[in-house]
Amino acid sequence: MTSPAAKEPSRSYDDILARLVSLHPKRIDLTLDRMWRILDRLDHPERRIPPVIHVAGTNGKGSTVAFLRAILEAAGLRVHVYTSPHLVRFNERFRLGKVGGGVLVTDDQLRDALDHCERVNGGEPITIFEIETAAAFHLFAEHPADVVLLEVGLGGRLDATNVIDAPLASVITPIGMDHIEFLGDTLIRIATEKAGVIKKNVPVVCAEQTAEATAVIEQAAKRARAPLHAATQDWHVNVEHGRLVYSDERGLLDLSAPRLFGRHQFDNAGLAIATLRAIESLKLEPSAFEQGIARAEWPARMQRLTSGRLVDAGPKDAEVWLDGGHNPDGGRVAAAALGDLEERVSRPLVVIAGMMGNKDAGGFLANFAGQTRHIIAVRIPDQDNAMPPDVLADSARQLGMRVETASSVEAALRAIAKLAYDVPPRILITGSLYLAGHVLAENGTLPQ
């Protein structure tokens, strides 16, 4: 006989997610059929949410969304945000807009939304990303706001988020080689999938791209009669005397440097500015851009860790940086940021790296070959598909780098602390957002 307690709905969203994995075990299965089915059963919440800005691309999506949110909130607007993946807590994917700044969804709100979507789904096959995307639409339809920022999970054309008919704008960040097992093994194929977010007569705002990706985006925009606002053609962003200078046909903005570190963050901020200026229904004052660019935060993107348990395990007075880059282009921008740091204050560099098994370790690490010869390879905890440290170490050795392995990031930091340096070193922990999330949790510096 079933006890009354057993009939109660789950009190933990982790339990719900665990049950859902059994319905469709594939983490990624690109199709929109299952999304349309569950959205129909939910009475199409995606049609009842505030106006959407849809963000696709390979690198810089999260940072661009962070700039968009900060600018819009500085203008006094309420902004819902859906991003992925999370770093430490699943709640990070869902932010509900409020006057004065949005807040992460509570455990109770998230559990109730997932529980509702699970009941409505009725045991049909569905992936975790699809059900969480449906839950995001359900949450956003139930809570008033002015704008929704919707980040693509993977690709674009067949991504679960690509069910919005008429967004305010379609945004495409830099496109590079990543997830080739799902999106294709050429830049043209990957760009074709990303360009699938372009909608008829909806402005397309595009970061600077390779020639191949540019051609694909231009053709897709032309077919959809979507006005294209392309970096270096229709708008420009430059660094002048440490400030961000943005210009387009409407004029010039001279703004403070982004709080987020790295030259690439000037480009991401410029993309956010161009997007908001391309949306005719939004009339934002220059002060909103100034405040938003200076306030935007996004964890694990060249994030300086100044205190915490892991920082304490490293050398005294060392600089510890955390970056979730995991593909060759992500490594390139992190290496460029390190180059800027080296120009300001020279320090020996040590890279602690952990990657997933499907990533291009050689292409990623090659970016750091001219900056350091010291790599420490670690395994990403609690990830079945993590790259073994000895495989990662072999990729580093092929680049002529000095490499060793460690059992954990903490062990790597303690090993570095035992070395003799004339100047305290600069340490970069990188290679995966999964590793970055583990580091933030272990360090006791959780994203807010």
N, C-alpha and C positions, 0 to 999 in steps of 0.2 A: 504493500500500500504506500502510495506517495505521501510524504509528509507535507504539511502546508507550506513549510519553508521552501521546499523544492519547487513549488509552483510560482514563487516570487520571481520577477524578472531579475536579471543579473544586476548587481550593484556596482559592477566594474566594467568600464568600457573595454578593458583588456580582455575580459571574458568574451564579450561580444565579438571582438576582432578575432580571437582564437577560434570561435565557432565558424566565423565567416571564411577563414582560410580553407576549411574543409569543403566549402561549396565550390570553389574554383581555385585550386592550389597555386596556379600560375601567378607570380607576382605582377607580371606584365603580359597582357594579351590585347593588342591594339585592335579595337573594333568599337563601334558606337551602338551596336544592336542592344546589348544588355543595358546600356545607359538609357536609351529611349524607352525600354520596357519599364525600368524602375521609375523613371521620371513620369511616365504616363500614370503609373499606379499611385504616385505621390501628387497627382493633379498638377504636374508641371510647375514646380516651384521656380525653375529657371526663368519662367516668364513673369514671375512676380517679384523678382529681386530688383534692387536699384540698378541704375545704368552701370555697365561693365566696361572696364579697360582690361583687355586680354593680352597677356604678355607671354611670348614664346621666344625661343632661341636656345643656344647651347650654354654660353657663359654669361653671367651678369644678370640673370633674371631676378634673383632674389634682391640684389642690391638696387636694381632699377625700381622694383616694387617698393623697397624701403624709402627711396627718394620720393617716389610718387605719393606714398602715404604721408610722409613728413610734410611735404608741400601742401597737400590737400588739407591736412589737419591744421597746419599753420594758418590756412585760410578760413578755419572755423567749420569745416565740413566733417561729417561723420563718415568713416571709411571702413567697410568690411574688407577683410583680406583673407585670401586662401592661397597658401604656398606649400611647397613640399621639396625635399623631405624635412622632417623635424630633426633637431639635433639631440635633444634629451627627452622631452615630453611630447606626446602625440598632440597635446593641446596647442602647441606652437603653430600648427598648420591652420588654425582657425582664429581669426581676430574679429571681434564684433565692434563696430563703430559706435562711438559715443562722443558727445560734445566734450571737447577738451582732450580727446585722445582715446583711441580704441583700447580694448583689453582682450587678453586671451580668453577663449571660451572656458567656462568652469568645467570641472569633472562631471557635475550633475547635468549641465546643459549638453555636454558632448555625449554622455551616456544615453540620455533621453533621445537625442537625435539619432544616434546609431541604432538604438533599440527600436525606434519607430521605423527606420528604413529596413531593418532586418525583418520585422513583422510584415511590412508591405511587400518585401521581396519574396516572401513565401518559400524560402528554401531553393530558389532558382540559382543556377550558376552565376556568380558575379565575383569580380576581383576586389581585393581590399581597396585599391585606389578608386574603383568605381563606386563602391558603397560609401566611402568617405567623401567623395565628390558630391554624391547625392545628398549626404548629410549636410555638407556645406551649403548647398542650395536651399535645403529645408531650413537651416538655421537663418540664412540671410533673408529668406522670405518672411520669417517670423519676427525679425527685428528690424525696425526702421533705420535707414541710413541714406546717405546721398550718393555714394559711389561704391562699387565693388571692384577690387583689384584681384584679378583671377590669373594665377600663374599656371601655365601648361605643365603637366607632369612629365610627359615624354613626347617628343615629336610635335604634333599639332593637328594634322589632318584627321587622325583617328584617335586623338587623345580624349579622355573622358570629359574634359572641360570644353571641348569644341562643339557645344550644343547651343551656344548663344547666337541667335540669328543676326542681331544688329547691335554690336557693342559700340561704345563711344569711339574707340580706336583699337586697332590691332598693332601691337608693338613687337618688333623682332630685334632681339639683342644679337651680339656677334654669334655667328654660326661656325662650328668647328666639327672635327671628327670625334664623335662620342656615340655610344650605344649603337655601334654599327650592326650588331646582330639583330636589331629591331628596325633601324631606320635606313639601312643601306651602307655600302662600303665606299661610296664616293661622296664628295661634298655636294654634288648636284642632286643626288638622291636625298641626302639629308635635308638640304635646303628646300626641296620640293615638299617634304613632309612638314617642315616648319612653316612654309608659306601657306599651308592648308588652313591657317587661322584667318587669312584675308577674306573679308566679306564684301559683298556688293555695296558700292558707294560709301564704304566706311574708311576713314583715313588710316593709312598705314604709315607708321613711324619706324624708321629703320636705322640701326646703328651702322657704322662703317663695316663693310663686308669685303670678302674676296671677290674677284671679278666673276667667278662662277656663281657664287651665291647671289650677287647683285643681279645678274642676268635672270636668274630664276624668279627672284622677288619682283623685278620689274615686269616680267611677263605675266605673273600671277595678278599683280595689281592692275595691269592693263586689261586683262580678261574680265576682272571684276569691276572695272571702272572705278577703282578705289584710288583716291588721291594719295600719291606717294610723297612722303617727306623724308628724304634720305640725308644722312650725315655726310658732310663735306660737299654736298650739292645744294641742299635747301636750307641747311642750318650748320653752324660751326661752333665748336667749343675749343677754347684754348686756355693755357695756363700763362698768365701774365703777372709777374711779380708776386707769385704765390697765390693769386686769386683766379677764380673761374670766370672767364669772359665768354658769354654765349651771345651769338648773333644769328638773326634770320631776317626775312624781309620786313618784319614788324619792328625791328630795332635791335638794340644791344642791352644786355644785362651784365653788369659788373658785380660779381657776388663773392662772398667769402669762400675759401676753400672748403671742400667737403670734410666733414668729421671723419668719414671713412678714409682709410689711408691707401695711397697708391695712385699713380697716374691714371690707371684704368677707371678709378672711381670718378674722376672728372668727366670721362666719357659716359659712364652710366648716369651721372647726374644730368649731363647734357641731353641724353636720350629722354629722361623723365621730363625735363623742361620742354623739349620739343613736342613731346606727346601732349602735355597739358595746353600748350599754345596752339596745337593743331585742332583741339576740340572747341568748336565755336560756341558751344553752350556754356563753357567755363570762362569766366572773366576773373582772373586772379590778379591781385595787386603784386607789384615787384617785391614788397615786403614778405609775402608768403613764400616766394622762391628763395629769398635771402635766408629767412628763418628755417625753412625746410631743409635746404642743402646743409646748413650748419648743424642741424639737430639729428639728421638721419643716422640710425644705427642698424647694423646687421651683423650678428655674431658669426665668428669663425671665418671672416673674410679679412685677412691681414689684421687680426685682432691682437692687440698687445695685452698679454696677461701680466699684470703687475703684482698680483698676490694670489695666494691659494696654496693648497697642499702640494700640488705638483710643482708649482714655482719654487716653493721652499726646498724641494728635493734637488733642484738644480744648483749650479754655481752661484755664489753670492754676487749680487749686482749684475747678473747676466740679463740680457734682453730676451724675453720669451715671446714668440709670435705664433699665432695659430691661423692656419688657412686651410679651408676645405677643398682647394683645387685638386682635381683628379684626372685631368686630361692634358695633352700637350699645350693647348692654349691657356688653360688655367695655370699651368706651371710657368708659362711665359710671363704672364702678368704679375705673378708672385715674385718671380726672379727680378723683374723690372723694379718692383717696389723695394726689394732688398738692395738693388743697385742704388736707388735714391737714398736709402738709409746709409749705405756705405759712404756715399759722397758727403753726407752730413757728419757722421761719426764712424770712423773705421773700427771694425771689430772682426775677429775671426768668426766664420760662420760654420755652424753644424746643423745638418738637416736630419731630423727624425722623421722617417717616412713609413707609412703603412697604406696599402692599397687593396682594392678589390681585385679578384682574380681575372676579371674580364677587361682590365684596363691596360693601357700601353705604358708600362713602367719605364721603358727606355726612352720613349718620346717625352714623358713627363720629366724624368730626372735629368735629361740632357740639358734642360734649361739652366740647371744649377752647376753644370760641370765647370764653367769658367769662374765660379764664385767660391766654390768649396771643393775640397777633396775628401771631406769627412761626412759620410752618410751612415746613419744607424737605422737598420731596417727592423720593424716590429710587425707583429700580427695584429689586425683589428679584432678586438675581443667580441665574442658572441655573434660572429658573422660566419656562416658556413662556407660562403664563397670568398672568404678573405684570401689574399695572395700569401703563400708561405713566405716568411722572411728570407729564407735562403734563395728563393726564386727572385725576389726583389733585389737581394744583394748581388746576384749574378748579373742583373741588368746594370747595376751601378758599376760593377767591376769591368764590364765591357766598355764602359765610358772612361775607364782609367781612374775611377774614383776610389779612394780609400773607404772601405766599408766594413762594418761589423753588424752583428745582430744583437738584439736584446729581447728579453722575455716580455717587456712591457714598456710603455712610455716612461713610467716612473723609474724603472731600472735603467733606461737609457739616460735619463736626467742625472741619476745618481752616478752613473759611470762618467758622464761629462764632468761632474763636480770633482771627480778625483784627478782630473787632468790638470796640468800646470799651464796656465795662460798668463801672458804678460798683461793682457787686457781682458776683462770678463767677456765671454763670447756672446754672440748673437745666435739664438737657437730658433729654428723654424720647425714646427710640427705640422706635417702636411700630408696630402695624398688621398684624403677621403673625408667626406662630410660625416660618415659613420665614425671614423677615428676622431674627428673634431668634437662630435657630440660626446663621445666617451671621455675625452680630455676635459671638457667643460664640466661634466658630471663629477669626475674624479677630483678635479681642482676645486669644486665647490662654487663655481661661478656659472650658475644656470641662466639661460636666456630668459628675459622677462617679457 
